[in-house]
């Protein structure tokens, strides 16, 4: 006995009018349940995976079937009860037989009365509107971009051209590098430096700004170079902000910490400078330039023992650092420890044989001691190694003027001005010589030429002061006062200029005015207050491997000079550099004049008064120069044929 009966429901999975098994159609009468959504089965083809297109195709297919009179369903009366269909499509295959199978399926569909042409046409139209790959412009840009190695070659060639003062060709190459590799910061830095050398500060500033934007502010080198530029033009506040940005971009960027500290030293903020140098050592570790700057601060504060200890650490960090040896030699030279200074100069040229500063300062040192021939020889060696440097020729010209003839000095001055026409010191020194020779008109022209290069630099302040003295000597007092005032507007801390102006007023009988000028100097000068309290905090920052730093600095005792400890410390430093020649290094360090002032120390100093360094042998073997033929090498070298490097698509070319 049936308690309940349900109507019979039929599920015709394969209608008789559709023998194709690739499509399943089911009739589901719905009375009390909601209509099922259309089931979309994704295929392997990208074009068929778009949902809006599937809905469109299903709707178009149902319209065609209704127009054919219900051949697929078989019963026209049941079409009104159908709310949806389950459509299953065969996925397209990705192998070589895809076309043949697709053609067979299409032939079967045409035989069955179901046409696939609207589907294919819809997919084609959709594919035209939706590009699958990247735009053609980006593909063309990537195809035209040279290989990465071309960037390295182009940067090197630009550097070589800049050294030869061919700034336009170098700038052109660097701009091409920026257009091809905008994310690399090196072309921006090189181009900015070249523009700064040409005094194109606005263009350099725009290049640095563009580089910071392209690198998203993550390149500390661009920030630092931009800060140096602003410091050079006098925007101190802006320079501080840019240095801060460089340290934020990379707190281990020691060059930014050091340059920022040098700025603060020039502004008289010694305490802040020490703090910045300490942070640089903390984040980066030992650095010879930071130790060297700290040592110079100690020497200026008359703490010689601490200065020598810091110089020693600088040479330990980098024994090949010519700047550290040279700075140490200058400190000993100021202390009139001439023998120690000479040995340190020898170490400087051995560390960097082609360094023009080492040869220049050493030559001036020997000339001031009265050894004119050795000073002249050192200047000629430096010029042979650096034939494009005008400063060496300038010093040689002044040396020849004082000890030889003015005509030879004029030849050297003219050659130096041809090497670098924008070097102000050459024109100022030449003008001074002409003034001493009595050529007042020529001296004025040379001073005016120097000021036309840059009227706001430190060299311009010195030029105005020298020009003012000239006008004072010839009796043009009003012009002299104007020139002194203009010089002080550039550098208000110049003691020489203030006292020269006061002396002028005293000579004219204006004692009250002279006293006012002296009072103005003392009122506006920057008072630098320095103390030794920072040294205790520095002990936590300096390399912890140096366990003897506290004993070297002598913090628990008086700051009086202790020669034995310094001498022994220098011997340990030199002997740790290597086993080869260790006996010689120990002897040289002991003979630096840093030993104690006792009788034993004096005998040791006298014993090693002569250095074992042979200058002629060093020049002949290490520099491949003949010391007896330096006069011939003083002639200007013949210029090589001009070469232009061009960066083209896919590589570089060289044209002569």
GUTIVEX-166691 format. One record per residue (C-alpha): residue in three letters; y, z, x. Coordinates in steps of 0.25 Angstrom, whole numbers, plus 5000, padded with zeros to 4 digits. Layout:
alaYZX/...
// end
This chain:
unk500050005000/unk501349965006/unk502450075005/unk503549975010/unk503649835012/unk504549755021/unk504949615021/unk504249515030/unk505149475042/unk504849355050/unk505249325064/unk505149185067/unk505249175082/unk504949035084/unk505548945072/unk504748825069/unk505948735071/unk506148785085/unk504948765094/unk505748785107/unk505348925112/unk506548945120/unk507348985108/unk506949105099/unk507549125085/unk507249235076/unk507649265062/unk507949415059/unk508449455045/unk509449565046/unk509649655034/unk509949805038/unk510149795054/unk511349735061/unk511249595066/unk510749585081/unk511649535091/unk511449405098/unk510549425110/unk511049355122/unk509949335133/unk510649305147/unk510149195154/unk510149165169/unk511249065168/unk512649115170/unk513249025159/unk512349075148/unk512649225152/unk514049215145/unk513849285132/unk515049215124/unk514349085127/unk512949125122/unk513649175109/unk514349035108/unk513048965110/unk512249045100/unk513349015089/unk513348865092/unk511848865092/unk511748935078/unk512748835072/unk511948715077/unk510748775070/unk511448795057/unk511948655057/unk510548605059/unk510148665045/unk509248785050/unk508148705057/unk507948815067/unk507748935057/unk506948855047/unk507548925034/unk508948905031/unk509049015021/unk508749125032/unk509949075041/unk510949165034/unk510149295038/unk510049265053/unk511149335061/unk510749305075/unk509749235084/unk509049275097/unk509349155107/unk508549155120/unk508949055130/unk508049015142/unk508749045155/unk509148935165/unk508248935177/unk508948925191/unk507948835198/unk507848685200/unk507048655187/unk508248705179/unk508748575175/unk507348515171/unk507048635162/unk508448635156/unk508248485152/unk506848515146/unk507448625138/unk508648545133/unk507648425129/unk506848525121/unk508148585114/unk508648445111/unk507248405105/unk507248535096/unk508648505091/unk509448615099/unk510448555108/unk510848625121/unk512148545124/unk513148645118/unk512648755126/unk512748675139/unk514148625136/unk514548765133/unk514048815146/unk514748705153/unk516048735147/unk515948885150/unk515548855165/unk516848775166/unk517748885161/unk517048995169/unk516948965184/unk515749035191/unk516249025205/unk517549065213/unk518748975211/unk518848845219/unk520148895226/unk519449025231/unk518248935236/unk519248845243/unk519948965250/unk518749025255/unk518248885260/unk519548865268/unk519549005274/unk519149005289/unk518149095295/unk518449235299/unk518349205314/unk519549115312/unk520449235309/unk520049305322/unk520349175330/unk521749155322/unk522149295325/unk521849285340/unk522649155341/unk523749215333/unk523749325343/unk523749235355/unk524949155349/unk525749275347/unk525549315361/unk526149185365/unk527349205356/unk526849095347/unk527149175334/unk527249065324/unk525849005327/unk525249145327/unk525949175314/unk525449045308/unk523949075312/unk524149225306/unk524649175293/unk523449075292/unk522549195294/unk523249275283/unk523049165274/unk521549155277/unk521249305279/unk522249385271/unk521349505271/unk521449525286/unk522549605291/unk522649555306/unk523449425303/unk524449505296/unk524649605307/unk524649495318/unk525649405310/unk526549535307/unk526649565322/unk527049425325/unk528149425315/unk528649555320/unk528649505334/unk529549395329/unk530449495322/unk530049435308/unk529849575302/unk529949535287/unk528849435289/unk528049535296/unk528249635285/unk527849535275/unk526549505283/unk526149645284/unk526449675269/unk525549555265/unk524449595275/unk524449735268/unk524349675254/unk523249585259/unk522449695265/unk522749785254/unk523349885263/unk522049925271/unk522449865284/unk523149965293/unk523549865304/unk524549795294/unk525149925289/unk525349975304/unk525949835308/unk526949835296/unk527349985300/unk527649945314/unk528449835309/unk529249925300/unk529450025311/unk529949915320/unk531049865311/unk531450015308/unk530750045294/unk530250175299/unk529950225285/unk529150105281/unk528450105294/unk527950245291/unk527450205277/unk526650085283/unk526050165294/unk525650265284/unk524950145276/unk524250105289/unk523650245291/unk523250245276/unk522550115277/unk521750165289/unk521950305294/unk521150275307/unk522250165311/unk522750235323/unk523750125326/unk524550165313/unk524550315317/unk525050285331/unk526150185327/unk526650285316/unk526650395326/unk527450305336/unk528450285324/unk528650435322/unk528850455337/unk529950355337/unk530550425325/unk530450565332/unk529350615323/unk528450665334/unk527650765325/unk527350665315/unk526950565326/unk525950665332/unk525350685318/unk525150535316/unk524550525330/unk523650645327/unk523150575314/unk522850445321/unk521950525331/unk521350595319/unk520950475311/unk520750375323/unk520350455335/unk520750445349/unk521750335352/unk522450315365/unk523850275359/unk523850395350/unk523550485362/unk524550405371/unk525650425360/unk525350575359/unk525350585374/unk526750525375/unk527250625365/unk526750735373/unk527350675386/unk528750665378/unk528650805374/unk528350845389/unk526950885387/unk526350815398/unk525050885398/unk524750845384/unk525250705386/unk524250675398/unk523150735390/unk523450635379/unk523650515388/unk522250555394/unk521650545380/unk522250415378/unk521650355390/unk520350415386/unk520350345373/unk520650215380/unk520650205395/unk521150065394/unk522350095386/unk523450055395/unk524550115386/unk523950255388/unk523950245403/unk525350185403/unk525950285394/unk525350395403/unk525850325415/unk527250325409/unk527250475406/unk526850505420/unk527950415425/unk528950495417/unk528450615423/unk528650555437/unk527150565440/unk527250425447/unk525850425453/unk525150465440/unk525950355433/unk525550245443/unk524050285441/unk524250275426/unk524950145427/unk523750095435/unk522750135425/unk523650065414/unk523549935421/unk522049955423/unk521849985408/unk522649865404/unk522949765415/unk523749665407/unk524649775400/unk526049735402/unk526649875399/unk525749935410/unk526249845421/unk527749855416/unk527850005416/unk527050015429/unk528049915436/unk529249995431/unk528650125436/unk528450065450/unk529850005450/unk530450135446/unk529750205458/unk530350105467/unk529150005469/unk529849885465/unk528749785471/unk527649855463/unk528449855450/unk528749705452/unk527349675455/unk526849755442/unk527849685433/unk527349545439/unk525949585436/unk526249625422/unk526949495420/unk525849415425/unk524949475415/unk525949465404/unk526749345406/unk527349345392/unk527949485393/unk529449495395/unk529549645398/unk528849625412/unk529849515416/unk530949605411/unk530649715419/unk530349625431/unk531749565429/unk532449705429/unk531649735442/unk532049605449/unk533449625445/unk533549765451/unk532749735463/unk532949585465/unk533949485459/unk534549465445/unk534149315445/unk532649345446/unk532849445435/unk533549345426/unk532349245428/unk531449355423/unk532249395412/unk532349255407/unk530849235408/unk530649365400/unk531649325389/unk530849195388/unk529549265386/unk530049345375/unk531449305370/unk531449425359/unk531149535370/unk532449615369/unk532249695382/unk532249575390/unk533649535385/unk534149675386/unk533749685401/unk534249555404/unk535549585398/unk535649715406/unk535349635419/unk536449535416/unk537449655413/unk537149715427/unk537349585433/unk538749575427/unk538449465416/unk538949535404/unk538949415395/unk537549385398/unk537149525396/unk537849525382/unk537149395378/unk535749455383/unk536049585375/unk536449505363/unk535149425364/unk534349555364/unk535049605351/unk534749465344/unk533249495345/unk533349625338/unk534549715336/unk533849835330/unk532749865340/unk532749975351/unk532949865361/unk534249825354/unk534749965355/unk534549965370/unk535249825371/unk536449875363/unk536550005372/unk536449915384/unk537449815379/unk538349935375/unk538349985390/unk538749845394/unk539949845385/unk540349985390/unk540249935404/unk541149815402/unk542149895394/unk541849855380/unk541749995374/unk541849955359/unk540649865360/unk539949965368/unk540050065357/unk539649975346/unk538349935355/unk538050085357/unk538150105342/unk537349995338/unk536250035348/unk536250175342/unk536150115328/unk534750065333/unk534250185341/unk535050305338/unk534150385348/unk534550315360/unk535150425370/unk535650325380/unk536450255370/unk537150375364/unk537450435378/unk537950295383/unk538950285371/unk539350435374/unk539650395388/unk540450285384/unk541350375375/unk541450475387/unk541950365396/unk543050325386/unk543450465385/unk542850495371/unk542150625375/unk542150665360/unk541550535356/unk540550545367/unk540150685362/unk540050645348/unk539050535352/unk538150625360/unk538150725348/unk537750605339/unk536550575348/unk536050725347/unk536250725332/unk535550605328/unk534450605339/unk532950635334/unk532550765339/unk531050765342/unk530350895341/unk528950895347/unk527951015349/unk526551035354/unk525951095341/unk525350955338/unk524350965350/unk523551075343/unk523350985331/unk523050865340/unk521850935346/unk521050915333/unk521350765333/unk521150725347/unk519750675350/unk518850795350/unk518050745361/unk519150785371/unk518750935371/unk519650965383/unk520950915376/unk521451055373/unk521351095388/unk522050965392/unk523150995382/unk523351135388/unk523651185374/unk523351335378/unk524251335391/unk525651285394/unk525951145394/unk526251145409/unk525651035417/unk524251065422/unk523850955432/unk522450995435/unk521950985420/unk522650845418/unk522050795431/unk520650835428/unk520750785413/unk521250645418/unk520050645428/unk519050675417/unk519650565408/unk519650465419/unk518250495424/unk517750485409/unk518150345408/unk516950295417/unk516150315429/unk516650195437/unk517850235445/unk517850375440/unk518250435454/unk519450335455/unk519850375441/unk519750525444/unk520550505457/unk521650425450/unk521750535438/unk521850645449/unk522950575456/unk523850545444/unk524750655448/unk524350745437/unk523650845446/unk524250985448/unk525451005456/unk524751095466/unk524551055481/unk523151005478/unk523750915467/unk524850865476/unk523750825486/unk522950755476/unk524150675471/unk524550635485/unk523050595489/unk522950505477/unk524350455478/unk523950305480/unk523150245468/unk521950165470/unk522350055461/unk522649925468/unk523649845460/unk523449715467/unk521949715466/unk521949755451/unk522949635448/unk522049545456/unk520649585450/unk520949625436/unk522149535433/unk521849415441/unk523249415447/unk523749385461/unk524749495465/unk525349405475/unk525649295466/unk526349365454/unk527649295457/unk526949165453/unk526449225441/unk527849265437/unk528149115433/unk528049085418/unk526649035414/unk526548895409/unk526348885394/unk524948835389/unk524948725379/unk525248775365/unk524048795356/unk524148815341/unk522948875333/unk522848825319/unk521948895309/unk521348785300/unk520348785289/unk518948815294/unk519448855308/unk520548845319/unk521048735328/unk521848735341/unk522948635344/unk523748615357/
// end
